[in-house]
């Protein structure tokens, strides 16, 4: 269970595969942890050195001293982790808030990245009131007050019915996410607007959307793909917001084709 000091935090990470291979860095969504990407490892490890990490305030990474996080700060966390591990240029893949962090990284530090894969994300996710209301709800009632609504947004009804054990596991992940870390990232999403920055990205980019994604509907992903010059767009079928879990084979195929 490796930890490293990076950006003033004790960061939990996993770095697996051939150290001589190109690095793929994977960034989790709000309310999850690095295990979000478990199903991508069999597809990536034969050809890549895979870096997963728990975002600030999630999993086993420190929450940090500030109540409100920013996307710029979360991007700096990712760069600090690369620096601490001595990694130069990597491929980056993020989902939801991880994809917003990816946009920020591509705009401010594009030379550090070989490519970006931006999954189930947008230049602006939802409206500020949604996240302000969620902040207040979690402040009053903890993670238990939002977990069922979160699961309904994340997964399609068919997946919830067919995979109760997976849903139970992700319920546990949400419930065990530090409330302060969840709130901090809600502040970051509330205030994030990459509509002026994402068009400046000048590295190969793949945007992945899902047809039943409630949090970041397909049209928001299409807008992102149109904003980033030369971006590829893949639209997954029969998937909600957490496509890495609900449709891993389809996402893996899209990743493999793009990274090749």
C-alpha positions in Angstrom: 0.0 0.0 0.0 2.4 2.8 -1.2 2.2 6.4 0.0 4.3 9.3 -1.0 4.6 12.9 0.2 3.5 15.2 -2.7 2.2 18.7 -2.7 2.1 18.7 1.1 -0.1 15.6 1.2 0.4 11.9 2.0 -0.9 10.5 -1.3 -2.0 7.0 -1.7 -1.1 5.6 -5.2 -0.5 2.4 -7.1 2.2 2.2 -9.9 2.0 -1.1 -11.7 3.5 -2.7 -14.8 6.7 -2.5 -16.8 8.7 0.6 -15.6 10.1 0.8 -19.1 6.7 1.3 -20.7 4.9 4.6 -21.2 2.9 5.8 -18.2 -0.8 6.1 -18.1 -2.1 8.2 -15.1 -5.7 7.5 -14.0 -7.7 10.1 -12.0 -10.9 9.1 -10.1 -14.3 10.7 -9.9 -16.0 12.5 -7.0 -16.8 10.0 -4.3 -14.7 7.1 -5.5 -11.0 6.1 -5.2 -8.3 4.5 -7.4 -10.2 1.2 -7.5 -12.6 2.9 -9.9 -10.1 1.7 -12.6 -9.7 -1.9 -11.6 -11.4 -3.2 -14.8 -9.0 -1.1 -17.0 -5.8 -2.8 -15.6 -6.0 -6.0 -17.7 -6.2 -3.9 -20.9 -3.5 -1.4 -19.9 -0.9 -3.4 -18.1 0.5 -5.4 -21.0 1.6 -2.2 -22.7 1.7 0.6 -20.1 3.1 1.5 -16.7 -0.2 2.4 -14.9 -0.4 5.0 -12.2 -3.5 5.3 -10.2 -4.0 7.6 -7.2 -6.6 8.7 -4.7 -7.5 12.3 -5.3 -7.2 14.7 -2.4 -9.8 14.0 0.2 -10.6 10.6 -1.3 -9.6 7.0 -0.5 -6.5 7.0 1.7 -5.1 10.4 0.5 -5.0 13.3 3.0 -7.9 15.7 3.1 -5.7 18.7 3.4 -6.2 21.9 5.4 -8.6 23.8 3.2 -12.3 23.3 3.2 -12.8 24.4 -0.5 -10.6 22.8 -3.2 -10.1 24.2 -6.7 -9.6 22.5 -10.0 -6.3 24.3 -10.3 -5.2 23.0 -7.0 -6.2 19.4 -7.8 -4.3 19.7 -11.1 -1.3 20.9 -9.1 -1.7 17.8 -6.9 -1.4 15.6 -9.9 1.7 17.4 -11.1 3.2 17.2 -7.6 2.6 13.4 -7.6 4.4 13.1 -11.0 7.3 15.1 -9.7 7.5 13.1 -6.5 7.6 9.9 -8.5 10.1 11.2 -11.0 7.8 10.9 -14.0 8.0 13.3 -16.9 5.5 12.9 -19.8 2.5 10.6 -19.3 -0.8 9.8 -20.8 -3.6 11.1 -18.6 -7.1 9.6 -18.2 -9.7 11.1 -15.8 -13.4 10.5 -15.3 -15.9 13.2 -14.2 -14.0 15.6 -11.9 -10.9 13.7 -13.0 -11.7 14.7 -16.5 -12.1 18.4 -15.4 -8.6 18.1 -13.8 -7.4 16.6 -17.1 -8.7 19.6 -19.0 -6.9 22.0 -16.6 -3.7 20.0 -16.9 -3.9 20.0 -20.7 -4.4 23.8 -20.7 -1.7 24.7 -18.1 0.9 22.0 -18.4 0.4 20.3 -21.8 4.1 19.6 -22.2 3.9 17.1 -19.3 1.3 14.9 -21.1 1.4 12.7 -24.2 -2.4 12.6 -24.5 -5.6 13.2 -22.6 -8.6 10.9 -22.2 -11.6 12.8 -20.7 -14.4 10.4 -19.7 -17.9 11.4 -18.6 -17.0 15.0 -18.1 -17.7 18.5 -19.3 -16.2 22.0 -19.5 -18.7 22.9 -16.8 -20.5 20.1 -14.9 -24.1 21.1 -13.9 -24.9 24.4 -12.2 -23.4 25.9 -9.1 -26.6 25.6 -7.0 -26.5 21.8 -7.4 -23.1 21.5 -5.8 -23.8 24.2 -3.2 -27.0 22.3 -2.1 -25.0 19.1 -2.0 -22.3 20.7 0.2 -25.0 21.8 2.7 -26.6 18.4 2.6 -23.4 16.6 3.4 -22.5 19.2 6.1 -25.7 18.4 7.9 -26.2 14.7 7.3 -22.8 13.2 6.2 -22.2 10.9 3.3 -25.2 8.8 4.2 -27.5 11.7 3.2 -26.4 11.6 -0.5 -25.3 8.1 -1.2 -28.5 6.7 -2.7 -29.0 9.7 -5.0 -25.3 9.4 -6.0 -25.7 5.7 -7.0 -28.9 6.5 -9.0 -26.9 9.2 -11.0 -23.9 7.0 -11.5 -25.5 3.8 -12.9 -28.4 2.8 -15.1 -31.4 1.1 -13.6 -30.6 -2.1 -15.5 -27.1 -2.2 -14.1 -28.3 -1.5 -10.5 -30.7 -4.4 -10.8 -28.3 -6.8 -12.4 -25.2 -6.1 -10.2 -26.3 -5.7 -6.6 -22.9 -6.7 -5.3 -21.1 -4.0 -7.3 -23.7 -1.4 -6.2 -23.2 -2.5 -2.6 -19.4 -2.0 -3.0 -19.8 1.4 -4.5 -22.2 2.3 -1.7 -19.5 1.4 0.7 -16.9 3.5 -1.2 -19.2 6.6 -1.1 -20.0 6.1 2.6 -16.3 5.8 3.5 -15.2 8.9 1.5 -14.3 11.6 4.0 -17.1 14.1 4.1 -14.6 17.0 4.1 -12.9 15.6 1.0 -16.2 15.2 -0.8 -17.3 18.7 0.2 -13.9 20.1 -0.9 -14.3 18.6 -4.4 -17.9 19.8 -4.6 -16.5 23.3 -4.2 -14.1 22.7 -7.0 -16.8 21.4 -9.4 -19.1 24.3 -8.3 -16.6 26.9 -9.3 -15.0 25.2 -12.3 -15.6 26.5 -15.8 -13.1 25.4 -18.5 -15.0 26.9 -21.5 -12.2 29.3 -22.2 -9.3 27.0 -21.3 -10.2 23.7 -23.0 -10.0 25.1 -26.5 -6.4 25.9 -25.8 -5.5 22.2 -25.3 -3.0 21.2 -28.0 -2.3 17.6 -27.3 -4.1 14.4 -28.6 -7.4 14.2 -26.8 -10.1 11.5 -26.6 -13.5 12.4 -25.2 -15.7 9.6 -24.0 -19.4 10.1 -23.3 -22.2 7.7 -22.3 -25.7 7.6 -23.6 -27.4 7.5 -20.2 -25.1 9.7 -18.2 -27.3 12.0 -16.1 -24.4 14.0 -14.5 -22.6 14.8 -17.8 -25.0 14.1 -20.6 -23.7 13.2 -24.1 -24.2 16.7 -25.4 -21.8 18.1 -22.9 -19.1 15.7 -24.0 -19.8 16.5 -27.7 -19.3 20.2 -26.9 -16.0 19.4 -25.2 -14.9 17.4 -28.2 -15.8 20.2 -30.5 -13.9 22.7 -28.3 -10.6 20.8 -28.3 -9.0 21.0 -31.7 -8.7 17.5 -33.2 -10.3 15.7 -30.3 -11.8 12.3 -31.0 -15.2 11.4 -29.6 -16.5 8.0 -28.5 -20.0 7.6 -27.3 -20.7 4.5 -25.2 -24.0 2.7 -25.2 -26.0 1.4 -22.3 -23.9 3.3 -19.7 -24.3 5.9 -17.1 -21.8 8.2 -15.5 -19.3 5.6 -14.2 -18.6 4.1 -17.5 -15.3 2.5 -16.3 -17.4 0.2 -14.1 -20.6 -0.2 -16.1 -19.1 -0.7 -19.6 -15.4 -1.6 -19.0 -14.9 -3.6 -22.2 -16.2 -0.7 -24.4 -14.1 1.9 -22.5 -11.1 -0.4 -22.7 -11.5 -0.8 -26.4 -11.8 3.0 -26.9 -8.7 3.6 -24.7 -6.6 0.9 -26.5 -7.5 2.3 -29.9 -6.6 5.8 -28.9 -3.4 5.1 -27.0 -2.2 2.8 -29.8 
